[in-house]
């Protein structure tokens, strides 16, 4: 027998290995659980994370695993692994082995398809869709972990942008484009839905025009009689726009000088005038059109802003205007506003139940009976027992239900938006649902703004969901969730201060959240029910590491953050990340304070928007950003400071404290009463410490079996927060106290 060389053995083994591979189509047909070996060309790189899509002449398929991170677009690869169904996407996971056979190969030519052709048979393949027009925030910017609807050939589909994707921050096209991408799928429930296109970078969005608008169409120099509209283009072109009081436009204005920085000022306007604008620029035979956008002039309203909190606040950090604690009275306050309504009330609420609170439904009914036009929107999936108490004459619409919808999470009331007196219109919003638990137990706030321009804007959003500008809803025209459009002004001047307003999911609210974090120079204080988006955690990480920002975060519960978010933030700020899990109720706030107490534009970010994918991508939400407003930032900081200090320094079971020990009044102005229920006659120790742990006051008292009341002088204490501890029978009972 002739001997066989080692080279020959290796060659035979390699040939044998290659012979075991099957076509991708054959592998797909084997189904979940099968171990397969396939060969093909990789059509994406790290822009989609640890997943790689592989295509041969028969089909395409996904493969997932961090071992593939070194694999690049254009690599020819042989891969072995087990077929798995991940949220309806068929993928090879785990990957047991792979070999890169060659690099730099020509990719498969994208197959020309229409949106309805994004189906299982093309999953994993590279395709192209011509004449696609984005319907989700055209003229805005792409953000992470977000979906964007588009239409083509009269059909609708979606592209998805993951975190750290090259498209993030680029402009969403405002006209027809060709889209190239990989067909993927993501659905929790349906094997035949959730198909999406994964564009890989800006080269996958192709326009035929030489000139393109490459910035947001934005407003500046807002006054009571003028607005300046500005944008930029990639090439020099003319500056022009059409505008009018309705989307039908009507009036044209232009500047023929060629430039890439475009600016036109609309003059001769009136206060709170809504103006629809379509900007465009011309270069040669090409025209770049923006979508029609509404803007609004400054009002002549008072611009007063007032906030209420349903839990104690810390006045020791007040910079002049004390935050207002309304104990069990937010319902009565809203009723007082409803009772003053003169012409209209637009009432939009996620959860509404009159049980255990004053009857808001009765107030709405009384307003309707005296001639006020009352309209109601509610979430179709929530309990909303209070809706049943509203008279039938008041027309109501619940948000639509089904696979395409999530929740209508707004909590806003617009009163007298179009009243002739500009000092009458009111917008009421904030985190508080109208239920017993939300008003009387769960830490919450409301914010009330007296501004006609803002009230008109909230009315536009209400009309889109209601489907009508009249008192009667139009179900055929009503839009919720992903079907809404960016159809409202975003920038205002209210009482001399810049304010921005955004509605989800159409307005890219999460981008505004990330921008607010990025703008921080000195400090960020956050109270929000949950954080599940990793891009928010990374934005905080950048703020701390790059700008040395002092960051404090309070969430409802560690479990309301996903594992990655909690890991990033706890590593980043340690004990300055606190949860409310040891306390009664749900910490339901959704606000962030940036650079409070500094000259670096103190900012308040507040509204109904939870910091989640659902809030940004599918829920109906509203958000306000108050810029360069130290007074308002400080008011919310007083509320934050009280709640955060309780969690960080007391760290006790609030229900147990309520059962055994009560301190009042709290905040205190000099005399503190302590009620303590003792189980036996004993000596107790009362200690007051500052938040660094330094003992400030220490007294010994005697306790009898049952209820005991002690008076404690606190006149000698400086204003601020302290920890009061009572030690009885070896057990510590602690409560945060505020000295004003």
C-alpha positions, 0 to 999 in steps of 0.5 A, a space after each residue: 500500500 502506498 503511504 498517504 501524505 499529511 497534506 493529502 489527508 487534510 485535503 480529503 478532510 476538507 473536501 469531505 467537510 465541504 461535501 457535508 454542506 447543504 443549500 440554505 433553502 434545504 437547511 431552512 426546510 429542515 426546521 427548528 432543532 436541526 443541525 445544519 452546515 451551509 455555505 454562502 456570502 455574508 451580507 452584513 457586518 457589525 452594524 447589525 450587532 452579533 448577527 450575520 445574514 448569509 445568502 447563497 443562490 437558493 435562499 438566505 438565513 441568519 446566524 447569531 453569536 459573538 464568535 461571528 463578530 470578526 466576520 465581515 460583509 463579503 466574506 464567503 463562509 461555511 458554518 455549522 449550528 442548530 436551527 432556532 426560532 428567535 421571535 419568528 426569525 429562523 437563525 443558526 444559534 448556537 453556532 458550533 463552528 465556522 470557517 471563512 473561506 474567502 474575503 472581499 466577495 461580490 455581494 448577491 444583487 438585491 432582488 427588486 421587490 415590493 413591501 408585501 413581498 417581505 415574506 418568509 420565502 425571502 427571510 435573510 435575503 438582500 432586497 431592494 424596494 424602489 419609490 419608498 416614502 417614509 411616513 414615520 417622522 420624515 425630516 427627523 433623524 433616525 434613532 436607536 432601537 426604533 422602527 420606521 414605517 414607509 410606503 411603496 407601491 401602495 403597500 406599507 412596511 417598516 425598517 428597524 434601526 438597532 443600537 449603535 447603527 450607522 443610520 442613527 442621527 442621519 436625516 429621515 428622507 422626506 421624498 421617494 428613495 430606494 431602500 436596500 436591506 436584508 429581510 428579517 422578522 421580529 414578532 412575539 406572537 405571529 409566525 406570519 407578521 413582523 417582517 422588517 427591512 434592515 438597512 445596513 448604512 446610509 448607502 442603503 438609502 438611495 435618492 435620485 436627486 442631486 440636491 438633498 435637504 440634510 438637516 431638520 426643518 427648524 424654527 428660530 426667533 419665535 415672536 408674536 408676529 414672526 418665525 424664522 424657518 431654517 434648513 441646510 442642503 448638501 449642495 448650493 440651491 435656492 431658498 423657498 417655501 410655501 406657507 398658509 393657515 392650513 396644509 393647503 398652503 397658498 403663499 410663496 416666498 423665495 430667495 434665488 441666491 444659491 446657498 447650502 444654509 437656508 433661512 426665511 423669516 415669515 413676518 406679519 403674523 399674529 400671536 398664537 398663529 398656526 402656520 403650515 410650511 413646506 420648505 424647498 430648495 432648487 439646484 438646476 433641474 433638481 428640487 429637494 422638498 421638505 414635508 409640510 410642517 406646522 409652526 406656531 407664533 408666541 402667544 400673549 398668554 401669561 405663560 404661568 407654570 405651576 406644578 403639584 406633587 402628591 408627596 412631601 418635598 424638600 424646601 431646604 433646597 428651594 432657590 426661592 419658589 417652594 414646590 407645592 405638596 398636595 396631599 390627597 388633593 390632585 383630583 380636587 384641583 383638576 375639578 377646580 380647573 374643569 369647573 372654570 372651563 368656558 368653551 371646551 375640554 379635551 380630556 385624554 387619559 390612560 386610566 380613569 376611575 372615580 372610585 376613592 377620589 372626588 368625582 371628575 366624571 361629575 365635573 365633566 358632566 356638569 361642564 357639558 350640561 352648562 354648554 362646554 364642548 367636552 371630548 374624551 379619549 381613553 385607553 381601550 385596554 385599561 380598566 377606565 371604570 370612570 368612563 362609565 360615569 360620563 354622560 352619553 352626550 359627551 362623545 368618547 373614543 377608546 384607543 384601538 386594540 390589536 397587534 398593531 397597537 399598544 397603549 394610549 398612555 397620555 394624561 393630558 387635559 386641554 381647557 379652552 384652547 381657542 378662547 379669545 382671551 389668551 389668558 384662559 387656555 390651559 394644558 394639564 399634564 404629567 405622570 398622574 393617572 386619575 385613580 385612587 392609587 395614582 393620586 393618593 399613594 403612588 409618587 406623582 406630579 402634574 404640571 399646568 401651563 397657561 399658554 394658548 400656543 401650547 394649548 392649540 398644539 395639544 389640541 392638534 394631537 387630540 384631534 389626530 387621535 379623535 379623528 375629528 376637529 368637531 365634538 363627534 369622533 371619526 373612527 375611520 380617521 382616528 389615528 393612534 400609535 404607529 399610525 400617527 404623524 408628526 403634525 404639531 409644532 415643537 418649539 415655543 416661547 412661554 413666559 420668555 423661556 424656550 419650551 419644546 413639546 413632543 408626542 410619541 411615537 411620531 416625534 422621536 422623543 427618545 432622541 430628545 431625551 438623549 440630547 438633553 442628557 448630552 447637553 448636561 454640564 454639571 448635574 443630572 437628577 432623574 426620577 422615572 418609573 423605569 429605564 429599559 433602553 440601553 442607549 439611555 444608560 450609555 448616554 448617562 455613562 458618556 455624561 459622567 465619564 466625558 463631562 464629569 456630570 454628577 448623576 443621581 437616579 431614582 427608579 421604581 424598582 431594580 426590576 423595572 430596568 433591564 439587566 444591562 441598564 441596571 448593570 451599567 448604571 450601578 457600576 457607573 454611580 453605585 449608591 447614587 442609583 436608587 430604587 423605591 422598592 422598599 416603599 409603599 406605592 409605585 414611584 411613577 414619576 417621569 422627569 429629569 432635571 439637568 444642571 439645576 442650580 447652575 448657569 448652564 441652562 437648567 432644564 426640566 424634561 417631564 411628561 408621560 413618556 416612560 423610558 422604554 422602547 414601547 413609549 418611543 416606538 408605539 405608545 401615545 405619550 406627551 413630553 415637555 422640555 423646559 429650557 433655561 428655567 432655573 425656577 422650574 428645575 429647582 421646584 422639581 429638584 425639591 421633589 426629587 431630593 425628598 424622595 431620593 434621600 428617603 430611598 438612599 438614607 432611610 432604606 426602611 419599610 415605609 409601611 412598618 414605619 407607618 405602623 410603629 412610628 410617625 413624625 409630624 409635621 414633616 417638613 418641620 419648622 422647629 417642633 417635631 412630634 413623634 408618635 411611637 407604638 411600643 410593645 412593652 415598657 422600655 427605654 428608647 433612643 432618639 437620634 438625628 443624623 445628617 446625611 453624612 451619618 454625623 450625629 446631630 442630636 441624641 436623646 433618651 426617652 421612656 416608652 410605655 406599652 401602647 402609644 407614646 408621643 414625644 416632642 422634639 425641638 429642632 430649632 437649632 438644626 439648619 435647613 435640610 434633610 436629616 435621618 431620624 432614628 428611633 432604637 427600641 428593643 434593638 430594632 431601628 426605626 428610621 424616617 427622613 425628616 425635612 427642616 425648613 
